[in-house]
Amino acid sequence: MRKVYLATRDELNTIIAGGNVEDGTPVGRVVFDYVLRDGYVKANGATVAEASVNYPRLVIFIREHSELLTDDVDANPELYMYNWADDALTLPNLIGRVLQGGDAVVSVNAGLPNITAQYPHFGGTAKDNYGHTDVFGGAMFIDITLPAVSPYMSYTSISNANRAAFDASRSNAIYGASTTVQPPAVKLIPQIRY
């Protein structure tokens, strides 16, 4: 026997405006799946024309959630951009992104913890360590006073004490840009219910 559900016109409009009648997924919901589902559009940063005609429920969704809109998708690829005059909607670009919990929707750039080290080098001149453009660099200390450790020590200060330093971020800005490393991940198709 087939079940029949009775609903008022307002209730039906609420169901239709709110999401997929078949699976109850709300409009605007982002899911990751093996295949692109019917009623979903890829979250790949594409710009769609006539958005209010092609994706009317999605346009209503972003109008109601203005915090998800940006004027600069290059700086905020995780957000929507909507050109009201041209009715053009740029979708979020979640390709290559790993989801991470947070208090707000923001992009986190890739990064690695920095690698630094140093070893002392006494003597020489400042020019021995300055001017490097790779991971090695230097710093010069002037007039470092040393304690007299022996009656045979003939000086108590060094005027040119240099040290060599290693800083991986000098070779590539990705070092030091983060305190974590990307863990193993699985890529699925990010998609938005429209």
Secondary structure as UniProt FT lines:
FT   HELIX           9..18
FT   TURN            21..23
FT   TURN            27..28
FT   STRAND          30..33
FT   TURN            38..39
FT   STRAND          40..42
FT   STRAND          47..48
FT   HELIX           51..54
FT   HELIX           56..64
FT   HELIX           66..68
FT   TURN            73..75
FT   TURN            77..78
FT   STRAND          80..83
FT   TURN            84..87
FT   STRAND          88..90
FT   TURN            95..96
FT   STRAND          116..122
FT   HELIX           126..128
FT   TURN            129..131
FT   STRAND          136..141
FT   STRAND          144..145
FT   TURN            151..152
FT   STRAND          157..158
FT   STRAND          161..167
FT   HELIX           168..170
FT   TURN            173..174
FT   STRAND          189..193
//
